[in-house]
Amino acid sequence: MGERVVVRVASVAERGLCFGIRRRVFVHEQRVPLAEDQDGLDDDAVHFLASLDGEPVGTARLRVAGGTAKAQRVAVLPDLRRGGVGRALMAAVEAEAHRRGLAEVVLHAQVPVIPFYERLGYTAEGDVFFEAEIPHRRMRRRV
């Protein structure tokens, strides 16, 4: 096919592309209130932008809080799910966490995508809880 997924740390100028993908996935598709997606923590995060043949198709952010790497706002456009974009995003997040000397990545996975994260080596822990009225579980993986 010739299609290639490229993930890079988004520049400040590219953050708008990341936010646009998040808006499409979380706000429009999943009905998450915009104020919950835009939680005021974006300035303290590293943002990743995934592109397929030069077109923005996915995003994620990495926040470090209390010495813990947190993968957040992982979003892939609907037509491109199951095509390796999410896997590439998570590899970039994990590599950045490792580069920063952090031993593990934690995340809050929506229940339907727990199997995706399990295939990447994450382990679910604790009970189901709700964020933005969507069921989640905490997951972690050593990097």
C-alpha positions in Angstrom: 0.0 0.0 0.0 2.9 2.4 0.6 1.2 3.8 3.6 3.4 4.6 6.5 2.6 5.7 10.0 5.0 8.3 11.4 4.7 9.5 15.0 6.6 12.5 16.3 6.5 14.9 19.2 4.2 17.7 18.1 5.5 21.2 17.9 3.6 23.9 19.6 2.3 24.9 16.2 1.1 21.3 15.6 -0.8 21.0 18.9 -3.9 22.4 17.1 -3.9 19.3 14.9 -3.7 17.1 18.0 -6.6 19.0 19.6 -8.6 18.7 16.4 -8.2 14.9 16.4 -9.2 14.7 20.1 -12.2 16.9 19.4 -13.4 14.6 16.6 -12.8 11.4 18.7 -13.7 12.4 22.2 -16.2 15.3 21.8 -18.0 14.5 18.6 -17.8 10.7 18.5 -17.9 9.8 22.2 -19.8 12.9 23.5 -17.2 13.9 26.1 -17.7 17.5 27.1 -15.1 19.7 25.6 -14.2 21.1 29.0 -13.3 17.5 30.2 -11.1 16.9 27.2 -9.4 20.3 27.5 -8.6 19.9 31.2 -5.9 22.6 31.5 -3.1 20.1 31.6 -2.0 20.3 28.0 0.7 22.8 28.6 2.5 20.4 31.0 2.4 17.5 28.6 4.3 16.1 25.6 2.0 15.7 22.7 2.5 13.2 19.9 1.1 13.4 16.4 0.6 10.3 14.2 0.5 10.9 10.5 -0.3 8.4 7.7 1.1 9.5 4.4 1.5 13.0 5.8 -2.1 13.3 7.0 -2.7 13.7 10.8 -4.6 10.6 12.0 -3.9 10.2 15.7 -2.6 11.8 18.9 -1.6 11.0 22.5 -0.1 13.0 25.3 2.4 12.1 28.0 2.2 13.7 31.4 4.6 13.1 34.2 3.1 13.5 37.7 4.7 12.4 40.9 7.4 10.5 39.0 4.9 8.5 37.0 4.5 8.5 33.3 0.8 8.8 32.3 -0.4 8.1 28.8 -3.5 10.2 28.1 -5.8 11.4 25.3 -4.8 8.5 23.0 -7.1 9.0 20.0 -7.1 7.6 16.4 -9.5 8.7 13.7 -12.3 6.0 13.3 -11.5 4.9 9.8 -7.9 4.2 10.7 -8.3 2.1 13.9 -6.8 -1.4 13.9 -4.2 -0.3 11.4 -1.2 0.2 13.7 -1.7 3.9 14.5 -2.5 3.3 18.2 0.4 0.9 18.5 2.8 3.4 17.0 1.5 6.2 19.3 2.0 4.0 22.4 5.5 3.0 21.3 6.4 6.7 21.0 4.9 7.5 24.4 6.8 4.5 26.0 10.1 5.5 24.4 9.7 9.1 25.7 9.0 7.8 29.2 12.0 5.5 29.0 14.2 8.4 27.7 13.1 10.4 30.8 14.2 7.5 33.1 10.7 6.4 34.1 10.2 2.7 34.8 6.5 2.4 33.8 3.6 3.9 32.0 0.1 4.0 33.5 -3.1 4.9 31.7 -6.9 4.8 32.1 -8.2 2.6 29.3 -11.8 2.7 28.1 -13.1 -0.8 28.8 -13.7 -1.8 25.2 -10.0 -1.2 24.3 -8.5 -3.0 27.2 -7.6 -6.0 24.9 -5.6 -3.6 22.7 -3.5 -2.4 25.6 -3.2 -6.0 26.9 -1.7 -7.0 23.5 0.9 -4.2 24.1 1.8 -5.7 27.5 -0.3 -3.6 29.8 -2.0 -5.1 32.8 -5.4 -4.0 34.1 -5.8 -3.4 37.8 -8.5 -2.4 40.1 -12.2 -2.0 39.5 -14.0 -0.3 36.6 -14.5 3.5 37.2 -16.1 6.2 35.1 -14.5 9.2 33.5 -16.7 11.4 31.3 -19.4 8.8 31.9 -17.3 6.2 30.1 -16.2 3.0 31.9 -12.4 2.7 32.3 -9.8 0.6 34.1 -6.3 1.6 35.3 -3.5 -0.2 33.4 0.2 -0.2 33.7 3.3 -1.5 31.9 7.0 -1.4 32.7 9.1 0.2 29.9 
